[in-house]
Amino acid sequence: MTYLMVVRVPADANPTREEGDPTAWVEATSDGQRLFGDRLRPPQDATCVRVRDGKTLVTHGPFAEIAEQIAGFDILTVDDADTAVQIALTHPVATFGALELRELHPFGLPDGSVDDVPFIGEPVTYVLLMGNDPDAPGPDPSDEGLPAAWIEQVGDAERGGARLRPADEAITVRIRDGKQLVTHGPFAELAEQVAGYDLLDVPDLDAAMALAAAHPAARLGVVEIRPRWPIWEQ
Amino acid sequence: MAYLGAVSLSVDVPDPSAALATAFATEWGAVVATLIRVTGDWALAEDSAAEAFATAAQRWPVDGVPRRPGAWLSTTARNAAYDRLRRRAAEQRALHRVAGDPTTGRWAEDLEPEPEGRDGWAQVPASDGAGTGDDRLRLVFTCCHPALPLEGRVALTLRTLGGLEVAEVAAAFGVTESTMAKRLVRARQKIAHARIPYRVPAPDELPERLGGVLGVLYLVFTEGYAPTSGAAIRTDLSAEAIRLAGQLAVLLPDESEVHALLALMLLHDSRRAARVAPDGALVPLEDQDRTQWNASQIERGLAALDAGLRAAVGGAAGPYLLQASIAACHATARTPDATPWPRVVELYDALVAIAPSPHAHLARAIALGMADGLAAGHEALAGLDGAPRGLRLAAEADLLRRYGRVAEAAVAYREAAEHSDGARRHFLEARLAELGTAG
């Protein structure tokens, strides 16, 4: 089973450098459980793209204004949900933020194959977060939102990605006062939840915006573009 | 002979402070734009450009105004940037030595040329050379990138492109200097972190992106023309918007909407002296003393409109071209009665077809009432369910008053005032009072 682990951190969290350092966790999960992951630039560096009536609408900031924003992500390949939870509990952010585990739910492609390439390889410059948008128009019945044509269009810039199982199937992991808190369901009841992700390697934001606008999710919901923020960078 | 020599000298040598003011208005954007391309550091570019102008303020009165002020300023700014980068790299090295950290400041090392490499780094086109126009356009489009918050776009446009001091921009928008400084920092950070490219958009993106740029300039203009915030100190934002639009029209001569926006702003601004009464109340268009309108601004506005119309030949008229054409109908009417209302209606018809807004619909209804009679205006207004009630009532009152239906107008004004607030309510109450004295 493959999970996207969304790392959520409250805006007012103020961990010390040691408390927040995931280096040991990354090393401990490097035996094939963790495929890839990284920190993301903060919400004010996010850009949202929607396509409505054929027009591209660009807004700044994340798609949901909430206290606990997405600060990073990891892709885990494990045997079962319990293992995923155990790995999440050892992540340093569990003590001051939340880790939301979302199982991948790959699309079936027209040729009968399954689009299950969660991660192809480095380099990754942007993470696209596909979001639900409560204000989005209902999809045309003939519009299945399949990204097959998009994947072809992206070509070599695509570094992996997948649709996620619905938010109510999420598992959220926290540690507070030394107690492990594992809840079923998303980290917060929101209309706007992450519905999928894609990893891109493109030179700049305009290129990322053009690809985001071409993805079916921009038509059916919203695509948030978050620049990757490698952990070694200040 | 000596006397003649002195005269010719005084003609040849420009006044340093006037030359500096001119250079600031024409060269600031180009100097900053090129430095941003070369260093990739917005704050460094702004600071170095400011340093160059400060140096000019000291040197020009002593040494005389250089023959090519733009080239002098960009060389001085480039050297200032180079010195700052070198100092920064040295500081970083010292810091790492102290901290015992073997890694050095990566980006500063990358940027800092070897001593012999300085010439290569300095091969930036002088401000009057080819390519600076491109740099300035890069700067314009990056400042107004849609991924930046609108307030950040406005701040960058005025500070980085326009060269206004942070304190001036802050005062103009009624916020503290530190708030404005933070806004600028956040916008620059997003440009760097999200990698907003420093370039002119591709031709297929250009119309939409240009629309965004013009929107920012028009917002700056209207903020100066009809302020929404109660800021006490105001830099002349309208003049700044007109200046930047004029520069953009030179850089993009084939874009109809750029000329059109310039025309629209000039034609509106030409009424500045006539639109406010001595007591500060707004004077409506038909009551303005038209001899107070600024004739040279109208002339410049009509010329810009002409350029916009010529650039639009073969294509569709954009929203600014239509609005500027409407403004020109008013600007060229010697008296309110001479207004070519049927033509105004035609233009509003075209405007609401491509850019429907409550204001455009209301203005169209009033124009229709003036062209085809009160009943036609009434009918058009009655059909506007979507418009805010206060605005619709005000339009109705306006139409009734123009046709001398004083009693009905008074009722409509009173009701409209109840549905409005701020300056608008004030205005409506003043109209009501006027009706009272007239009737």
Interface residues (C-beta under 8 A of the other chain):
Chain A: R41 Q44 D45 A46 T47 T56 V58 H60 G61 T125 P203 D204 L205 D206 M209 I225 P227 W229
Chain B: H145 P146 A147 L148 P149 G152 R186 Q189 K190 H193 A194 R195 I196 P197 P201 E205 E208
